[in-house]
Amino acid sequence: MPSEQFNSLRLGRIAAMLPVSDIERSYQVYKEVFGFEKVFENGDPVGFMILQKDEAELHLTLQKNHKAATFNVAHMLVSDATETYQRCQDHGLRIIKRLQDKNYGLRAFVFADPDGNRIDVGEPISPP
């Protein structure tokens, strides 16, 4: 239950920041698989990029020596998890957890992007 002191506090956007070893390669993957578009980039060479698609926002930061975490670093809600799962497979992304209907009301799977960043993808469904 929220504390009374935070009742007036309103939060704005929050976006996942993904470290990547090749920012252009990562951009191409997120563009081709999910339809993200680049809306901002910074640096020469580019070391930071903001991607958007609908209400989703993803920040890429260049980290040449990036070592991926062994846990999910972001969660993405989609309108069609089955189609998204197929798109990930078609683009050769590694599937960490296969597509399943979960008892908590999501059709979900986990994939790893080219840098090994694990993304949990879910589509809200009616629980069984």
C-alpha positions in Angstrom: 0.0 0.0 0.0 1.4 3.4 -1.0 2.6 5.7 1.8 0.5 8.9 2.3 3.6 11.0 1.5 3.6 9.8 -2.1 -0.1 10.3 -2.9 0.6 13.5 -4.8 3.6 12.2 -6.6 3.0 11.4 -10.3 5.4 9.5 -12.4 6.1 10.0 -16.1 7.8 7.6 -18.5 10.3 5.1 -17.5 12.3 3.3 -20.2 14.6 0.3 -20.2 18.3 1.1 -20.9 20.0 -1.7 -22.7 23.8 -1.8 -23.0 24.9 -3.0 -26.4 28.3 -3.6 -28.1 27.2 -2.5 -31.6 24.5 0.1 -31.4 23.7 0.1 -35.2 23.2 -3.7 -35.2 21.0 -3.5 -32.2 18.9 -0.7 -33.7 18.4 -2.8 -36.9 17.2 -5.8 -34.9 14.7 -3.8 -32.8 13.5 -2.1 -35.9 13.1 -5.2 -38.0 11.6 -7.4 -35.3 9.4 -4.9 -33.4 9.1 -1.9 -35.7 11.0 0.5 -33.3 12.1 3.8 -34.9 15.1 5.9 -33.9 13.9 9.2 -32.4 17.2 10.5 -30.9 20.9 9.7 -31.0 23.9 11.3 -29.4 27.6 11.2 -29.9 30.1 10.9 -32.7 30.3 8.0 -33.0 26.8 7.4 -31.7 26.9 6.1 -28.2 23.3 6.6 -27.1 20.0 6.1 -29.0 16.3 6.3 -28.1 13.9 4.0 -29.9 10.1 4.3 -29.9 7.2 2.2 -31.1 3.7 3.1 -30.1 3.9 3.7 -26.3 7.1 1.7 -25.9 10.5 3.4 -25.5 13.9 1.7 -25.4 17.3 3.3 -24.8 20.4 1.8 -26.2 23.8 2.7 -24.8 27.1 1.7 -26.4 29.2 -0.4 -24.1 31.9 -2.1 -26.1 32.8 -4.6 -23.4 29.2 -5.4 -22.4 28.6 -8.8 -20.7 25.0 -9.7 -20.6 23.2 -10.4 -17.3 21.8 -13.8 -16.6 18.4 -12.4 -15.7 15.6 -10.6 -17.6 16.5 -6.9 -18.0 13.2 -5.7 -19.5 9.6 -6.7 -19.8 7.6 -5.8 -23.0 3.9 -6.1 -23.4 2.7 -6.9 -26.9 -0.7 -7.3 -28.6 0.3 -10.7 -30.1 2.9 -12.8 -28.4 2.6 -15.7 -30.9 3.4 -13.4 -33.8 6.2 -11.7 -31.8 7.7 -15.1 -30.9 7.7 -16.1 -34.6 9.3 -12.9 -35.6 12.1 -13.4 -33.0 12.7 -17.0 -34.3 12.6 -15.8 -38.0 15.3 -13.2 -37.1 17.5 -15.8 -35.4 17.1 -14.4 -31.9 17.9 -16.9 -29.1 14.8 -18.1 -27.3 15.5 -18.5 -23.6 12.0 -19.6 -22.5 9.5 -20.9 -25.1 6.1 -19.4 -25.6 3.6 -20.5 -23.0 0.3 -19.5 -21.5 1.0 -18.6 -17.8 -1.4 -19.1 -15.0 -1.0 -15.4 -14.1 -2.8 -14.2 -17.3 0.0 -13.8 -19.8 1.1 -15.6 -23.0 4.8 -15.1 -22.6 8.3 -16.0 -23.7 11.9 -14.7 -23.1 14.4 -14.0 -25.9 18.0 -12.7 -25.9 19.0 -9.9 -28.3 22.3 -10.0 -30.1 24.1 -8.8 -27.0 22.5 -11.4 -24.8 20.1 -8.9 -23.1 17.1 -11.0 -22.0 13.7 -9.5 -22.7 10.5 -11.0 -21.3 7.6 -10.6 -23.7 4.0 -11.0 -22.7 0.5 -10.7 -24.1 -2.4 -10.3 -21.6 -4.8 -13.2 -21.9 -7.6 -14.5 -19.7 -6.3 -16.9 -17.0 -7.3 -20.5 -17.6 
